[in-house]
Every structure is written in structure tokens, then in C-alpha cells.
């Protein structure tokens, strides 16, 4: 996997605020999900003839 795309401390704060603990691989898995989501949005934008990724592509 490439670089981390989420702020680990912020993610952990949200999880802790909900009364839960963050497992060891959770932040990495979440970052991978974000990367996949971005890649799908890029492909959708390209498929619609745009170079600009917009909120509607998410």
C-alpha cells in the first residue's frame, strides 16, 4: 500500500469517542478504502469526459 491517506490520530479520536478501541490494522485498512474510493472517483470523472473529480464522483 502507498502512503497513509487518513490522519491516524483523528480516526483514533473518533473511535475512542464512541467508546471503542482501534485495532492494529484498522487505520491501514481505512486508508486503503479511501484510496480505492478516490481511484473509483477518478475513473468516473474520466468516464464522463472530465479531468476534474467532483463530489458527485465520490
Biotite code that builds the C-alpha atoms (Angstrom):
import biotite.structure as struc

atoms = struc.array([
    struc.Atom([0.000, 0.000, 0.000], chain_id="A", res_id=1, res_name="UNK", atom_name="CA", element="C"),
    struc.Atom([1.107, 3.582, -0.633], chain_id="A", res_id=2, res_name="UNK", atom_name="CA", element="C"),
    struc.Atom([1.213, 6.367, 1.878], chain_id="A", res_id=3, res_name="UNK", atom_name="CA", element="C"),
    struc.Atom([-1.360, 6.751, 4.642], chain_id="A", res_id=4, res_name="UNK", atom_name="CA", element="C"),
    struc.Atom([-4.302, 8.860, 3.407], chain_id="A", res_id=5, res_name="UNK", atom_name="CA", element="C"),
    struc.Atom([-6.053, 9.366, 6.727], chain_id="A", res_id=6, res_name="UNK", atom_name="CA", element="C"),
    struc.Atom([-4.927, 11.099, 9.911], chain_id="A", res_id=7, res_name="UNK", atom_name="CA", element="C"),
    struc.Atom([-4.482, 8.196, 12.313], chain_id="A", res_id=8, res_name="UNK", atom_name="CA", element="C"),
    struc.Atom([-4.825, 10.297, 15.465], chain_id="A", res_id=9, res_name="UNK", atom_name="CA", element="C"),
    struc.Atom([-8.105, 11.807, 14.252], chain_id="A", res_id=10, res_name="UNK", atom_name="CA", element="C"),
    struc.Atom([-9.512, 8.383, 13.364], chain_id="A", res_id=11, res_name="UNK", atom_name="CA", element="C"),
    struc.Atom([-8.481, 7.016, 16.750], chain_id="A", res_id=12, res_name="UNK", atom_name="CA", element="C"),
    struc.Atom([-10.083, 10.012, 18.484], chain_id="A", res_id=13, res_name="UNK", atom_name="CA", element="C"),
    struc.Atom([-13.405, 9.300, 16.759], chain_id="A", res_id=14, res_name="UNK", atom_name="CA", element="C"),
    struc.Atom([-13.262, 5.614, 17.643], chain_id="A", res_id=15, res_name="UNK", atom_name="CA", element="C"),
    struc.Atom([-12.301, 6.385, 21.251], chain_id="A", res_id=16, res_name="UNK", atom_name="CA", element="C"),
    struc.Atom([-15.070, 8.982, 21.476], chain_id="A", res_id=17, res_name="UNK", atom_name="CA", element="C"),
    struc.Atom([-17.534, 6.258, 20.529], chain_id="A", res_id=18, res_name="UNK", atom_name="CA", element="C"),
    struc.Atom([-16.281, 4.170, 23.454], chain_id="A", res_id=19, res_name="UNK", atom_name="CA", element="C"),
    struc.Atom([-14.284, 1.683, 21.391], chain_id="A", res_id=20, res_name="UNK", atom_name="CA", element="C"),
    struc.Atom([-10.641, 0.804, 20.809], chain_id="A", res_id=21, res_name="UNK", atom_name="CA", element="C"),
    struc.Atom([-8.786, 0.913, 17.486], chain_id="A", res_id=22, res_name="UNK", atom_name="CA", element="C"),
    struc.Atom([-7.367, -2.407, 16.298], chain_id="A", res_id=23, res_name="UNK", atom_name="CA", element="C"),
    struc.Atom([-3.857, -2.565, 14.892], chain_id="A", res_id=24, res_name="UNK", atom_name="CA", element="C"),
    struc.Atom([-4.738, -2.782, 11.219], chain_id="A", res_id=25, res_name="UNK", atom_name="CA", element="C"),
    struc.Atom([-7.834, -0.585, 11.226], chain_id="A", res_id=26, res_name="UNK", atom_name="CA", element="C"),
    struc.Atom([-6.196, 2.686, 10.147], chain_id="A", res_id=27, res_name="UNK", atom_name="CA", element="C"),
    struc.Atom([-4.302, 0.957, 7.306], chain_id="A", res_id=28, res_name="UNK", atom_name="CA", element="C"),
    struc.Atom([-7.482, -0.772, 6.117], chain_id="A", res_id=29, res_name="UNK", atom_name="CA", element="C"),
    struc.Atom([-9.395, 2.509, 6.263], chain_id="A", res_id=30, res_name="UNK", atom_name="CA", element="C"),
    struc.Atom([-6.675, 4.260, 4.285], chain_id="A", res_id=31, res_name="UNK", atom_name="CA", element="C"),
    struc.Atom([-6.843, 1.510, 1.641], chain_id="A", res_id=32, res_name="UNK", atom_name="CA", element="C"),
    struc.Atom([-10.619, 2.007, 1.429], chain_id="A", res_id=33, res_name="UNK", atom_name="CA", element="C"),
    struc.Atom([-10.099, 5.739, 0.909], chain_id="A", res_id=34, res_name="UNK", atom_name="CA", element="C"),
    struc.Atom([-7.528, 5.050, -1.814], chain_id="A", res_id=35, res_name="UNK", atom_name="CA", element="C"),
    struc.Atom([-9.971, 2.718, -3.582], chain_id="A", res_id=36, res_name="UNK", atom_name="CA", element="C"),
    struc.Atom([-12.733, 5.315, -3.293], chain_id="A", res_id=37, res_name="UNK", atom_name="CA", element="C"),
    struc.Atom([-10.519, 8.023, -4.803], chain_id="A", res_id=38, res_name="UNK", atom_name="CA", element="C"),
    struc.Atom([-9.496, 5.737, -7.667], chain_id="A", res_id=39, res_name="UNK", atom_name="CA", element="C"),
    struc.Atom([-13.158, 4.939, -8.436], chain_id="A", res_id=40, res_name="UNK", atom_name="CA", element="C"),
    struc.Atom([-13.997, 8.662, -8.400], chain_id="A", res_id=41, res_name="UNK", atom_name="CA", element="C"),
    struc.Atom([-11.143, 9.415, -10.809], chain_id="A", res_id=42, res_name="UNK", atom_name="CA", element="C"),
    struc.Atom([-12.343, 6.711, -13.191], chain_id="A", res_id=43, res_name="UNK", atom_name="CA", element="C"),
    struc.Atom([-15.921, 8.034, -13.006], chain_id="A", res_id=44, res_name="UNK", atom_name="CA", element="C"),
    struc.Atom([-14.744, 11.562, -13.824], chain_id="A", res_id=45, res_name="UNK", atom_name="CA", element="C"),
    struc.Atom([-12.663, 10.306, -16.747], chain_id="A", res_id=46, res_name="UNK", atom_name="CA", element="C"),
    struc.Atom([-15.593, 8.200, -17.938], chain_id="A", res_id=47, res_name="UNK", atom_name="CA", element="C"),
    struc.Atom([-17.695, 11.350, -18.024], chain_id="A", res_id=48, res_name="UNK", atom_name="CA", element="C"),
    struc.Atom([-15.055, 13.197, -20.052], chain_id="A", res_id=49, res_name="UNK", atom_name="CA", element="C"),
    struc.Atom([-13.815, 15.341, -17.160], chain_id="A", res_id=50, res_name="UNK", atom_name="CA", element="C"),
    struc.Atom([-10.396, 15.858, -15.649], chain_id="A", res_id=51, res_name="UNK", atom_name="CA", element="C"),
    struc.Atom([-11.868, 17.381, -12.508], chain_id="A", res_id=52, res_name="UNK", atom_name="CA", element="C"),
    struc.Atom([-13.010, 14.958, -9.815], chain_id="A", res_id=53, res_name="UNK", atom_name="CA", element="C"),
    struc.Atom([-16.148, 16.332, -8.192], chain_id="A", res_id=54, res_name="UNK", atom_name="CA", element="C"),
    struc.Atom([-18.174, 15.487, -5.101], chain_id="A", res_id=55, res_name="UNK", atom_name="CA", element="C"),
    struc.Atom([-20.695, 13.670, -7.271], chain_id="A", res_id=56, res_name="UNK", atom_name="CA", element="C"),
    struc.Atom([-17.937, 11.211, -8.244], chain_id="A", res_id=57, res_name="UNK", atom_name="CA", element="C"),
    struc.Atom([-17.496, 10.022, -4.660], chain_id="A", res_id=58, res_name="UNK", atom_name="CA", element="C"),
])
